[in-house]
Amino acid sequence: GMVVSEAMATGLAVVLPFWVGSATDLVVNGHTGIVINDNTPEEISAAIQYFMENPNERIRMGKAGQEVIGHASFSLETTIDAFAEITGLKKT
């Protein structure tokens, strides 16, 4: 889920196999990205091709994902705070 949430935080629309654990809570098919049912090269390629041919949809889904992350406890600031707490490091 970390890589997916980081991508979404930067405004990227994502392609996600449906079986990728907690990330499926973040990615809503057709809203914040594309969830694929089979992890086949053809299905992955089709999803990427869709984004290439539909830049407005790619941008819309990227912005929607960024909003989801911004309103969740997955923001960059929250992640940095959690990392600092876990590792005992102090933020500068």
N, CA, C and O atoms as CSV, one atom per row, in Angstrom:
chain,resi,resn,atom,element,x,y,z
A,1,GLY,N,N,0.783,-1.200,0.000
A,1,GLY,CA,C,0.000,0.000,0.000
A,1,GLY,C,C,0.825,1.264,0.000
A,1,GLY,O,O,0.348,2.303,-0.457
A,2,MET,N,N,2.080,1.210,0.510
A,2,MET,CA,C,2.879,2.429,0.615
A,2,MET,C,C,3.204,3.014,-0.760
A,2,MET,O,O,3.077,4.223,-0.956
A,3,VAL,N,N,3.615,2.190,-1.701
A,3,VAL,CA,C,3.961,2.686,-3.038
A,3,VAL,C,C,2.731,3.276,-3.711
A,3,VAL,O,O,2.813,4.324,-4.353
A,4,VAL,N,N,1.604,2.616,-3.567
A,4,VAL,CA,C,0.363,3.111,-4.165
A,4,VAL,C,C,-0.023,4.440,-3.539
A,4,VAL,O,O,-0.369,5.379,-4.256
A,5,SER,N,N,0.029,4.538,-2.216
A,5,SER,CA,C,-0.353,5.798,-1.564
A,5,SER,C,C,0.617,6.917,-1.918
A,5,SER,O,O,0.199,8.067,-2.052
A,6,GLU,N,N,1.897,6.609,-2.072
A,6,GLU,CA,C,2.865,7.635,-2.480
A,6,GLU,C,C,2.583,8.116,-3.896
A,6,GLU,O,O,2.650,9.314,-4.170
A,7,ALA,N,N,2.270,7.192,-4.795
A,7,ALA,CA,C,1.934,7.576,-6.171
A,7,ALA,C,C,0.686,8.445,-6.191
A,7,ALA,O,O,0.637,9.467,-6.876
A,8,MET,N,N,-0.323,8.030,-5.432
A,8,MET,CA,C,-1.566,8.797,-5.385
A,8,MET,C,C,-1.337,10.182,-4.773
A,8,MET,O,O,-1.941,11.158,-5.217
A,9,ALA,N,N,-0.485,10.274,-3.775
A,9,ALA,CA,C,-0.207,11.557,-3.128
A,9,ALA,C,C,0.408,12.560,-4.099
A,9,ALA,O,O,0.233,13.768,-3.940
A,10,THR,N,N,1.126,12.063,-5.100
A,10,THR,CA,C,1.735,12.957,-6.094
A,10,THR,C,C,0.792,13.260,-7.248
A,10,THR,O,O,1.149,14.013,-8.154
A,11,GLY,N,N,-0.409,12.684,-7.230
A,11,GLY,CA,C,-1.381,12.974,-8.273
A,11,GLY,C,C,-1.352,12.016,-9.445
A,11,GLY,O,O,-1.904,12.318,-10.503
A,12,LEU,N,N,-0.718,10.868,-9.275
A,12,LEU,CA,C,-0.685,9.878,-10.347
A,12,LEU,C,C,-1.893,8.951,-10.252
A,12,LEU,O,O,-2.238,8.469,-9.174
A,13,ALA,N,N,-2.522,8.713,-11.386
A,13,ALA,CA,C,-3.551,7.671,-11.444
A,13,ALA,C,C,-2.812,6.344,-11.432
A,13,ALA,O,O,-1.722,6.240,-11.995
A,14,VAL,N,N,-3.381,5.337,-10.805
A,14,VAL,CA,C,-2.676,4.068,-10.652
A,14,VAL,C,C,-3.427,2.918,-11.309
A,14,VAL,O,O,-4.644,2.958,-11.489
A,15,VAL,N,N,-2.654,1.891,-11.660
A,15,VAL,CA,C,-3.188,0.623,-12.150
A,15,VAL,C,C,-2.837,-0.391,-11.081
A,15,VAL,O,O,-1.674,-0.534,-10.703
A,16,LEU,N,N,-3.844,-1.094,-10.597
A,16,LEU,CA,C,-3.640,-1.971,-9.451
A,16,LEU,C,C,-4.331,-3.310,-9.653
A,16,LEU,O,O,-5.524,-3.348,-9.952
A,17,PRO,N,N,-3.597,-4.417,-9.494
A,17,PRO,CA,C,-4.271,-5.725,-9.476
A,17,PRO,C,C,-5.177,-5.803,-8.252
A,17,PRO,O,O,-4.805,-5.324,-7.181
A,18,PHE,N,N,-6.350,-6.395,-8.392
A,18,PHE,CA,C,-7.338,-6.403,-7.310
A,18,PHE,C,C,-6.848,-7.094,-6.052
A,18,PHE,O,O,-7.413,-6.860,-4.984
A,19,TRP,N,N,-5.836,-7.924,-6.125
A,19,TRP,CA,C,-5.376,-8.705,-4.976
A,19,TRP,C,C,-4.282,-8.038,-4.166
A,19,TRP,O,O,-3.718,-8.666,-3.270
A,20,VAL,N,N,-3.964,-6.777,-4.453
A,20,VAL,CA,C,-2.867,-6.110,-3.752
A,20,VAL,C,C,-3.342,-5.543,-2.419
A,20,VAL,O,O,-3.532,-4.334,-2.287
A,21,GLY,N,N,-3.526,-6.391,-1.459
A,21,GLY,CA,C,-3.797,-6.078,-0.062
A,21,GLY,C,C,-4.510,-4.795,0.252
A,21,GLY,O,O,-5.572,-4.508,-0.301
A,22,SER,N,N,-3.918,-4.012,1.152
A,22,SER,CA,C,-4.552,-2.813,1.675
A,22,SER,C,C,-4.713,-1.721,0.633
A,22,SER,O,O,-5.540,-0.826,0.810
A,23,ALA,N,N,-3.955,-1.767,-0.435
A,23,ALA,CA,C,-4.063,-0.745,-1.471
A,23,ALA,C,C,-5.438,-0.761,-2.123
A,23,ALA,O,O,-5.879,0.257,-2.658
A,24,THR,N,N,-6.114,-1.891,-2.086
A,24,THR,CA,C,-7.455,-1.955,-2.678
A,24,THR,C,C,-8.452,-1.094,-1.908
A,24,THR,O,O,-9.526,-0.786,-2.423
A,25,ASP,N,N,-8.113,-0.705,-0.691
A,25,ASP,CA,C,-8.958,0.220,0.063
A,25,ASP,C,C,-8.823,1.646,-0.463
A,25,ASP,O,O,-9.719,2.469,-0.272
A,26,LEU,N,N,-7.708,1.938,-1.122
A,26,LEU,CA,C,-7.435,3.277,-1.621
A,26,LEU,C,C,-7.916,3.492,-3.047
A,26,LEU,O,O,-8.424,4.560,-3.388
A,27,VAL,N,N,-7.751,2.474,-3.871
A,27,VAL,CA,C,-8.027,2.618,-5.294
A,27,VAL,C,C,-9.452,2.160,-5.598
A,27,VAL,O,O,-9.800,0.992,-5.426
A,28,VAL,N,N,-10.258,3.102,-6.049
A,28,VAL,CA,C,-11.623,2.811,-6.461
A,28,VAL,C,C,-11.627,2.806,-7.984
A,28,VAL,O,O,-11.338,3.816,-8.627
A,29,ASN,N,N,-11.963,1.642,-8.548
A,29,ASN,CA,C,-11.911,1.474,-9.996
A,29,ASN,C,C,-12.715,2.553,-10.719
A,29,ASN,O,O,-13.903,2.742,-10.457
A,30,GLY,N,N,-12.046,3.254,-11.633
A,30,GLY,CA,C,-12.693,4.296,-12.410
A,30,GLY,C,C,-12.789,5.634,-11.712
A,30,GLY,O,O,-13.214,6.618,-12.317
A,31,HIS,N,N,-12.401,5.687,-10.450
A,31,HIS,CA,C,-12.455,6.953,-9.707
A,31,HIS,C,C,-11.057,7.452,-9.359
A,31,HIS,O,O,-10.722,8.599,-9.651
A,32,THR,N,N,-10.247,6.614,-8.744
A,32,THR,CA,C,-8.881,7.012,-8.378
A,32,THR,C,C,-7.829,6.216,-9.133
A,32,THR,O,O,-6.631,6.405,-8.922
A,33,GLY,N,N,-8.270,5.332,-10.005
A,33,GLY,CA,C,-7.349,4.522,-10.792
A,33,GLY,C,C,-8.099,3.382,-11.441
A,33,GLY,O,O,-9.329,3.366,-11.477
A,34,ILE,N,N,-7.341,2.431,-11.953
A,34,ILE,CA,C,-7.934,1.263,-12.587
A,34,ILE,C,C,-7.509,0.021,-11.814
A,34,ILE,O,O,-6.320,-0.225,-11.608
A,35,VAL,N,N,-8.496,-0.750,-11.394
A,35,VAL,CA,C,-8.233,-2.017,-10.718
A,35,VAL,C,C,-8.425,-3.115,-11.757
A,35,VAL,O,O,-9.486,-3.223,-12.373
A,36,ILE,N,N,-7.387,-3.928,-11.946
A,36,ILE,CA,C,-7.473,-5.002,-12.929
A,36,ILE,C,C,-7.759,-6.325,-12.225
A,36,ILE,O,O,-7.307,-6.556,-11.103
A,37,ASN,N,N,-8.504,-7.176,-12.890
A,37,ASN,CA,C,-8.901,-8.456,-12.298
A,37,ASN,C,C,-7.831,-9.523,-12.432
A,37,ASN,O,O,-7.627,-10.320,-11.517
A,38,ASP,N,N,-7.156,-9.542,-13.553
A,38,ASP,CA,C,-6.118,-10.537,-13.799
A,38,ASP,C,C,-4.789,-9.825,-13.951
A,38,ASP,O,O,-4.713,-8.747,-14.540
A,39,ASN,N,N,-3.779,-10.413,-13.435
A,39,ASN,CA,C,-2.450,-9.808,-13.527
A,39,ASN,C,C,-1.754,-10.311,-14.795
A,39,ASN,O,O,-0.666,-10.883,-14.740
A,40,THR,N,N,-2.410,-10.082,-15.939
A,40,THR,CA,C,-1.828,-10.508,-17.203
A,40,THR,C,C,-1.201,-9.307,-17.908
A,40,THR,O,O,-1.647,-8.174,-17.726
A,41,PRO,N,N,-0.184,-9.553,-18.701
A,41,PRO,CA,C,0.420,-8.443,-19.451
A,41,PRO,C,C,-0.599,-7.714,-20.330
A,41,PRO,O,O,-0.513,-6.498,-20.501
A,42,GLU,N,N,-1.543,-8.440,-20.875
A,42,GLU,CA,C,-2.553,-7.823,-21.746
A,42,GLU,C,C,-3.456,-6.864,-20.974
A,42,GLU,O,O,-3.761,-5.774,-21.457
A,43,GLU,N,N,-3.880,-7.262,-19.790
A,43,GLU,CA,C,-4.763,-6.398,-19.006
A,43,GLU,C,C,-4.010,-5.178,-18.466
A,43,GLU,O,O,-4.544,-4.069,-18.459
A,44,ILE,N,N,-2.797,-5.383,-18.024
A,44,ILE,CA,C,-1.980,-4.256,-17.560
A,44,ILE,C,C,-1.735,-3.284,-18.707
A,44,ILE,O,O,-1.856,-2.070,-18.548
A,45,SER,N,N,-1.389,-3.835,-19.859
A,45,SER,CA,C,-1.147,-3.022,-21.043
A,45,SER,C,C,-2.390,-2.236,-21.446
A,45,SER,O,O,-2.295,-1.063,-21.807
A,46,ALA,N,N,-3.556,-2.879,-21.385
A,46,ALA,CA,C,-4.805,-2.202,-21.747
A,46,ALA,C,C,-5.096,-1.032,-20.803
A,46,ALA,O,O,-5.559,0.021,-21.241
A,47,ALA,N,N,-4.826,-1.217,-19.519
A,47,ALA,CA,C,-5.063,-0.140,-18.550
A,47,ALA,C,C,-4.118,1.034,-18.801
A,47,ALA,O,O,-4.531,2.193,-18.766
A,48,ILE,N,N,-2.864,0.726,-19.051
A,48,ILE,CA,C,-1.891,1.791,-19.340
A,48,ILE,C,C,-2.252,2.496,-20.640
A,48,ILE,O,O,-2.182,3.721,-20.730
A,49,GLN,N,N,-2.635,1.723,-21.637
A,49,GLN,CA,C,-3.052,2.288,-22.926
A,49,GLN,C,C,-4.246,3.215,-22.749
A,49,GLN,O,O,-4.315,4.270,-23.379
A,50,TYR,N,N,-5.188,2.823,-21.891
A,50,TYR,CA,C,-6.355,3.663,-21.622
A,50,TYR,C,C,-5.909,5.026,-21.100
A,50,TYR,O,O,-6.397,6.057,-21.563
A,51,PHE,N,N,-4.996,5.036,-20.153
A,51,PHE,CA,C,-4.504,6.309,-19.614
A,51,PHE,C,C,-3.766,7.120,-20.673
A,51,PHE,O,O,-3.870,8.346,-20.697
A,52,MET,N,N,-3.025,6.448,-21.544
A,52,MET,CA,C,-2.302,7.159,-22.602
A,52,MET,C,C,-3.266,7.803,-23.598
A,52,MET,O,O,-3.019,8.906,-24.086
A,53,GLU,N,N,-4.359,7.111,-23.892
A,53,GLU,CA,C,-5.325,7.613,-24.877
A,53,GLU,C,C,-6.359,8.562,-24.273
A,53,GLU,O,O,-7.075,9.243,-25.007
A,54,ASN,N,N,-6.442,8.613,-22.955
A,54,ASN,CA,C,-7.430,9.443,-22.269
A,54,ASN,C,C,-6.762,10.285,-21.182
A,54,ASN,O,O,-6.967,10.045,-19.992
A,55,PRO,N,N,-5.959,11.276,-21.596
A,55,PRO,CA,C,-5.223,12.069,-20.601
A,55,PRO,C,C,-6.126,12.800,-19.610
A,55,PRO,O,O,-5.747,12.984,-18.453
A,56,ASN,N,N,-7.308,13.215,-20.043
A,56,ASN,CA,C,-8.212,13.896,-19.109
A,56,ASN,C,C,-8.670,12.965,-17.993
A,56,ASN,O,O,-8.790,13.381,-16.841
A,57,GLU,N,N,-8.927,11.698,-18.338
A,57,GLU,CA,C,-9.309,10.712,-17.330
A,57,GLU,C,C,-8.134,10.415,-16.396
A,57,GLU,O,O,-8.315,10.275,-15.187
A,58,ARG,N,N,-6.939,10.319,-16.962
A,58,ARG,CA,C,-5.743,10.070,-16.151
A,58,ARG,C,C,-5.555,11.210,-15.142
A,58,ARG,O,O,-5.271,10.968,-13.969
A,59,ILE,N,N,-5.710,12.416,-15.596
A,59,ILE,CA,C,-5.560,13.583,-14.720
A,59,ILE,C,C,-6.669,13.615,-13.670
A,59,ILE,O,O,-6.410,13.875,-12.494
A,60,ARG,N,N,-7.911,13.349,-14.101
A,60,ARG,CA,C,-9.044,13.364,-13.172
A,60,ARG,C,C,-8.853,12.325,-12.074
A,60,ARG,O,O,-9.040,12.620,-10.894
A,61,MET,N,N,-8.479,11.100,-12.468
A,61,MET,CA,C,-8.280,10.036,-11.487
A,61,MET,C,C,-7.090,10.346,-10.584
A,61,MET,O,O,-7.121,10.044,-9.391
A,62,GLY,N,N,-6.049,10.942,-11.140
A,62,GLY,CA,C,-4.892,11.321,-10.329
A,62,GLY,C,C,-5.255,12.346,-9.268
A,62,GLY,O,O,-4.839,12.234,-8.115
A,63,LYS,N,N,-6.029,13.339,-9.661
A,63,LYS,CA,C,-6.469,14.365,-8.704
A,63,LYS,C,C,-7.388,13.780,-7.647
A,63,LYS,O,O,-7.305,14.142,-6.473
A,64,ALA,N,N,-8.277,12.864,-8.068
A,64,ALA,CA,C,-9.182,12.223,-7.112
A,64,ALA,C,C,-8.391,11.403,-6.098
A,64,ALA,O,O,-8.705,11.408,-4.908
A,65,GLY,N,N,-7.369,10.703,-6.570
A,65,GLY,CA,C,-6.513,9.929,-5.671
A,65,GLY,C,C,-5.757,10.819,-4.708
A,65,GLY,O,O,-5.601,10.490,-3.532
A,66,GLN,N,N,-5.287,11.950,-5.216
A,66,GLN,CA,C,-4.566,12.896,-4.373
A,66,GLN,C,C,-5.479,13.427,-3.272
A,66,GLN,O,O,-5.051,13.613,-2.132
A,67,GLU,N,N,-6.734,13.666,-3.624
A,67,GLU,CA,C,-7.704,14.113,-2.628
A,67,GLU,C,C,-7.942,13.053,-1.552
A,67,GLU,O,O,-7.999,13.362,-0.362
A,68,VAL,N,N,-8.079,11.796,-1.992
A,68,VAL,CA,C,-8.292,10.695,-1.047
A,68,VAL,C,C,-7.136,10.618,-0.066
A,68,VAL,O,O,-7.350,10.500,1.141
A,69,ILE,N,N,-5.927,10.683,-0.570
A,69,ILE,CA,C,-4.748,10.595,0.288
A,69,ILE,C,C,-4.655,11.815,1.197
A,69,ILE,O,O,-4.306,11.687,2.371
A,70,GLY,N,N,-4.965,12.993,0.669
A,70,GLY,CA,C,-4.913,14.218,1.466
A,70,GLY,C,C,-5.901,14.231,2.611
A,70,GLY,O,O,-5.657,14.865,3.638
A,71,HIS,N,N,-7.026,13.531,2.444
A,71,HIS,CA,C,-8.043,13.494,3.482
A,71,HIS,C,C,-7.912,12.285,4.398
A,71,HIS,O,O,-8.645,12.156,5.379
A,72,ALA,N,N,-6.993,11.421,4.079
A,72,ALA,CA,C,-6.796,10.217,4.892
A,72,ALA,C,C,-5.564,10.404,5.772
A,72,ALA,O,O,-4.914,11.449,5.747
A,73,SER,N,N,-5.271,9.406,6.518
A,73,SER,CA,C,-4.082,9.473,7.372
A,73,SER,C,C,-2.849,9.009,6.614
A,73,SER,O,O,-1.907,8.489,7.210
A,74,PHE,N,N,-2.856,9.200,5.284
A,74,PHE,CA,C,-1.744,8.780,4.452
A,74,PHE,C,C,-0.958,9.975,3.923
A,74,PHE,O,O,-0.144,9.813,3.013
A,75,SER,N,N,-1.181,11.168,4.467
A,75,SER,CA,C,-0.489,12.335,3.957
A,75,SER,C,C,1.008,12.210,4.221
A,75,SER,O,O,1.436,11.445,5.086
A,76,LEU,N,N,1.787,12.961,3.476
A,76,LEU,CA,C,3.234,12.914,3.633
A,76,LEU,C,C,3.635,13.291,5.053
A,76,LEU,O,O,4.504,12.650,5.644
A,77,GLU,N,N,3.021,14.307,5.594
A,77,GLU,CA,C,3.341,14.749,6.957
A,77,GLU,C,C,3.057,13.642,7.976
A,77,GLU,O,O,3.859,13.398,8.877
A,78,THR,N,N,1.921,12.983,7.827
A,78,THR,CA,C,1.561,11.896,8.742
A,78,THR,C,C,2.550,10.742,8.622
A,78,THR,O,O,2.948,10.149,9.625
A,79,THR,N,N,2.942,10.430,7.396
A,79,THR,CA,C,3.904,9.347,7.167
A,79,THR,C,C,5.254,9.678,7.784
A,79,THR,O,O,5.881,8.813,8.396
A,80,ILE,N,N,5.708,10.910,7.634
A,80,ILE,CA,C,6.988,11.333,8.214
A,80,ILE,C,C,6.924,11.270,9.736
A,80,ILE,O,O,7.859,10.800,10.383
A,81,ASP,N,N,5.827,11.742,10.299
A,81,ASP,CA,C,5.661,11.689,11.756
A,81,ASP,C,C,5.688,10.248,12.265
A,81,ASP,O,O,6.337,9.949,13.268
A,82,ALA,N,N,4.976,9.358,11.565
A,82,ALA,CA,C,4.940,7.951,11.973
A,82,ALA,C,C,6.323,7.327,11.868
A,82,ALA,O,O,6.727,6.574,12.754
A,83,PHE,N,N,7.055,7.626,10.804
A,83,PHE,CA,C,8.387,7.087,10.612
A,83,PHE,C,C,9.320,7.581,11.723
A,83,PHE,O,O,10.098,6.810,12.284
A,84,ALA,N,N,9.229,8.864,12.024
A,84,ALA,CA,C,10.068,9.444,13.078
A,84,ALA,C,C,9.769,8.803,14.425
A,84,ALA,O,O,10.681,8.542,15.209
A,85,GLU,N,N,8.504,8.551,14.691
A,85,GLU,CA,C,8.129,7.940,15.955
A,85,GLU,C,C,8.636,6.488,16.038
A,85,GLU,O,O,9.156,6.066,17.070
A,86,ILE,N,N,8.482,5.753,14.971
A,86,ILE,CA,C,8.903,4.347,14.950
A,86,ILE,C,C,10.428,4.215,15.105
A,86,ILE,O,O,10.923,3.362,15.841
A,87,THR,N,N,11.147,5.078,14.396
A,87,THR,CA,C,12.608,4.962,14.378
A,87,THR,C,C,13.292,5.731,15.510
A,87,THR,O,O,14.481,5.540,15.764
A,88,GLY,N,N,12.544,6.595,16.180
A,88,GLY,CA,C,13.141,7.401,17.237
A,88,GLY,C,C,13.897,8.611,16.687
A,88,GLY,O,O,14.576,9.312,17.439
A,89,LEU,N,N,13.785,8.857,15.389
A,89,LEU,CA,C,14.440,10.010,14.777
A,89,LEU,C,C,13.596,11.247,14.993
A,89,LEU,O,O,12.373,11.171,15.103
A,90,LYS,N,N,14.260,12.383,15.051
A,90,LYS,CA,C,13.527,13.635,15.191
A,90,LYS,C,C,13.469,14.345,13.858
A,90,LYS,O,O,14.420,14.319,13.078
A,91,LYS,N,N,12.326,14.985,13.608
A,91,LYS,CA,C,12.197,15.772,12.384
A,91,LYS,C,C,12.979,17.058,12.556
A,91,LYS,O,O,13.110,17.584,13.661
A,92,THR,N,N,13.499,17.559,11.437
A,92,THR,CA,C,14.225,18.834,11.487
A,92,THR,C,C,13.416,19.925,10.851
A,92,THR,O,O,13.860,21.072,10.797
